Amino acid sequence: MSGISQDCAVVLENISAFLDGELSATDCAAIEAHCASCERCAPVVEGLRRTVGLCRSARAVTLPDAVRQRARDSIRRLLDEREH
């Protein structure tokens, strides 16, 4: 990860674990302190935090069978195209 500081690299490498509450209190505090003063990391962490929050609060939607089948067919076609 050239062009970014070691602290930024640590944040980026641990961002998912940080947002999921999987890091130690010490590691979380270090990331929070870094983000408080880093113009590059703060918006990245905040944006992903909001995205995760929206995903967690979204209700599950059951798609009609026809829509699910079209999606599967489209995915299969795309995968087949990549293989050839």
C-alpha positions in Angstrom: 0.0 0.0 0.0 2.4 2.7 -1.2 1.5 6.3 -0.7 -0.3 5.9 2.6 1.0 5.9 6.2 1.5 2.8 8.2 -1.4 3.9 10.5 -3.7 4.3 7.5 -2.7 0.8 6.3 -3.5 -0.6 9.7 -7.0 1.1 9.6 -7.7 -0.2 6.1 -6.6 -3.7 7.0 -8.7 -3.9 10.1 -11.7 -1.8 9.1 -14.2 -4.7 8.9 -13.1 -6.2 12.2 -13.3 -2.7 13.8 -16.8 -2.1 12.6 -17.9 -5.6 13.6 -16.6 -5.1 17.1 -14.1 -7.9 16.7 -11.0 -5.9 17.8 -9.7 -5.3 21.3 -10.6 -2.1 23.1 -7.0 -1.0 22.7 -7.0 -1.6 18.9 -10.4 0.2 18.6 -9.1 3.2 20.6 -6.1 3.4 18.3 -8.2 3.3 15.2 -10.6 5.9 16.6 -7.7 8.2 17.6 -6.2 7.9 14.1 -9.5 8.6 12.4 -10.0 11.7 14.6 -7.0 13.3 12.9 -6.8 11.6 9.5 -8.6 13.3 6.6 -8.2 10.2 4.5 -9.4 7.5 6.9 -12.2 9.3 8.7 -14.6 9.5 5.7 -13.8 5.9 4.6 -14.6 4.5 8.1 -17.7 6.7 8.5 -19.0 5.8 5.0 -18.5 2.1 5.6 -20.0 2.4 9.1 -23.2 4.0 7.5 -23.3 1.3 4.8 -23.0 -1.5 7.3 -25.7 0.1 9.4 -28.0 0.4 6.5 -27.4 -3.2 5.5 -28.1 -4.4 9.1 -31.3 -2.4 9.3 -32.7 -3.5 5.9 -35.5 -5.9 5.9 -35.2 -9.1 3.9 -37.2 -9.1 0.6 -38.4 -12.3 -1.0 -38.1 -12.0 -4.7 -40.7 -13.6 -7.0 -39.5 -16.9 -8.5 -39.3 -15.5 -12.0 -37.0 -12.7 -10.9 -34.7 -15.1 -9.0 -34.6 -17.4 -12.1 -33.7 -14.5 -14.4 -30.9 -13.4 -12.0 -29.5 -16.9 -11.8 -29.6 -17.2 -15.6 -27.8 -13.8 -16.0 -25.1 -14.8 -13.5 -24.6 -18.2 -15.3 -24.3 -16.4 -18.7 -21.7 -13.9 -17.2 -19.7 -16.8 -15.7 -19.8 -18.7 -18.9 -18.6 -15.7 -20.9 -15.6 -15.3 -18.5 -14.6 -18.9 -18.9 -14.5 -18.6 -22.7 
